[in-house]
């Protein structure tokens, strides 16, 4: 069975994966302790179920990837807003130098 999802159905499926992840994060202290995000938890569960169903031959889906592309652009753009101009101008490696975090 092949399921083709349009943009709105893909968004609804993403929300449906998010809520079980949030529920499990609230119930399992280990997930809260290590700050595992709810979308990662729900996505991991969906990935495992999807893999099992796909390998058994009873499932195949094709989501619309337009929201994925927009989401990636927004995410990586927002990371750039956290950059410090002084470090950008300095360039090079900005992490550990000789074992000391700079």
N, C-alpha and C positions, 0 to 999 in steps of 0.2 A: 504494500500500500504506500503510495507516494502522496505526501501532503505538501501543497504549495501554499505559502503564507504571503499575504500582501503586507504592506508597511504597518497597517494598524493591527493586524493579527500578530505580526512579529512583536510589536510593542506590548500587546496584551500577553503574549507568551513570556516575554521578558519579565513583566510584572508578576506573572504567575510563578515564575521561578524565584523571584526575589522574596516573596512572602514566606515560603517554607524555610528559606535560608535565615530570615529574621526570626522566625519562630524557633528554629533549632539553636540559633545563637543565644536566644533568651533562656533556653532550657539546659544547655550544655555549658558548664562553667569553663571548660578547657578552651572552647572557642572564644569566649570573652577574654580569658586570660591572655591569649596570644593575639588578640585583636584581629581575628579573621573576619573580613567584611561579609555581610549577609549575601551580597550577590555572588561572592566566590563560593560560599557554602551551597547555595541553591544551584549555581552553575555546575559545581562538581557533582552534585547528585544527578542533575539532568544529564551530564556527560556520561556518567556511568550507566544510567538507564538507557540513554540513547545508544551507547555502544552495544549493550546487550541486545536490545531490540533490533538494531541494524544487522548485527552478526547472525541473528536467528532468521533474518530474512523477512520479518513482518513489518518493517518500518523504514521509511526513508522520508526525509523532509527537506524542503528547500525554502529557507526564509529569505525575505527581501533584505539586501545588504545596504540599502541606502541609509537607514538609521545608524548602522554600524560605522559607515564612513563619516557621517556628520559627528557622531559621538567621539570618534577618534580624533578628529580635527579639533573639536572643542576641548577635549581632555589635554592634548598635547599643547594647545595654545594656552590653557590655564596654567600648565606647568611653567611656561615661560614667564608668566607674571610673577612668579616667586623668585626669579633670578635677581641677584644683586649686581648693579652696574659695575661696582668696583671689581668684583670677581670676574665679570665678563671681560673687562678691559685687561685684567691681569692675565687671563687665559691660562691654558695648561691644566695640569692636574690640581684640583682643589680639595681633594680628600685628605688622606693621611700623608704626612711628610715626616719621615724618620720616626714613625710610631706615634706621632702626636697629631691629633685632629686639629686642622687649622680652619 
